[in-house]
Amino acid sequence: MPARSIRITIYFVLFNARCERLWQGNADGLRGVARGFRELANEVKSRWITLSCPEKDEQAEYLAEARRLEDAADKLGSAK
């Protein structure tokens, strides 16, 4: 992966982590952060036709983070 792509990816991961702290008590906000992680996963997928093992792992981590945030948002939504 080019250095620029790595820097952009790191920026988005840190940005999403910061947004998660800001939206802790807001289901819609958490869903928005989850969408950001799904977009990162899609970006990894769109880089190549076939993903290497590290790229598959990276994509899986972003999708797992998106699921975790969506679950947290669902719990907030059902708590109301």
ROZA-742105 format. One record per residue (C-alpha): x, y, z. Coordinates in steps of 0.25 Angstrom, whole numbers, padded with zeros to 4 digits, always signed. Each point is the difference from the previous one (the first is absolute). Example, Ala and Ser with C-alpha at 12.3 -4.5 7.8 and 13.67 -1.06 7.14 Angstrom:
! ROZA-742105
+0049-0018+0031/+0006+0014-0002/
***
This chain:
! ROZA-742105
+0000+0000+0000/+0006+0014-0003/+0004+0008+0011/-0011+0011-0003/-0011-0011+0001/+0006-0005+0013/+0000+0015+0006/-0015+0002-0005/-0004-0013+0006/+0006+0003+0013/-0006+0014+0000/-0014-0006-0002/+0002-0011+0011/+0004+0011+0010/-0011+0009-0005/-0010-0011+0002/+0005-0004+0014/-0001+0015+0004/-0014+0001-0006/-0004-0013+0008/+0004+0007+0013/-0008+0012-0004/-0013-0008-0003/+0001-0010+0011/-0015+0003+0005/-0005+0002-0014/-0005-0012-0008/-0001+0008-0014/+0014+0006+0003/+0006-0014+0002/-0007-0006-0012/+0007+0012-0008/+0014-0004+0006/-0004-0015-0004/-0002+0004-0014/+0013+0007+0000/+0007-0014+0003/-0008-0007-0010/+0005+0011-0011/+0014-0003+0005/-0003-0015-0002/-0006+0003-0014/+0013+0008-0004/+0009-0012+0004/-0009-0009-0009/+0000+0010-0012/+0015+0001+0000/+0002-0014-0006/-0007-0010-0007/+0006-0011+0009/+0003+0004+0015/+0013-0005+0007/-0001-0006+0013/+0004+0013+0007/-0010+0008-0008/-0011-0011+0003/+0003+0002+0015/+0000+0015-0001/-0014-0001-0007/-0005-0009+0011/+0005+0009+0011/-0008+0012-0006/-0012-0009-0002/+0001-0005+0015/+0001+0014+0005/-0012+0004-0008/-0008-0011+0006/+0004+0003+0014/-0004+0015-0002/-0013-0005-0006/-0003-0009+0011/+0003+0011+0010/-0009+0009-0008/-0011-0010+0001/+0001-0002+0015/-0001+0015+0001/-0012+0000-0009/-0007-0011+0008/+0003+0006+0014/-0009+0012-0003/
***
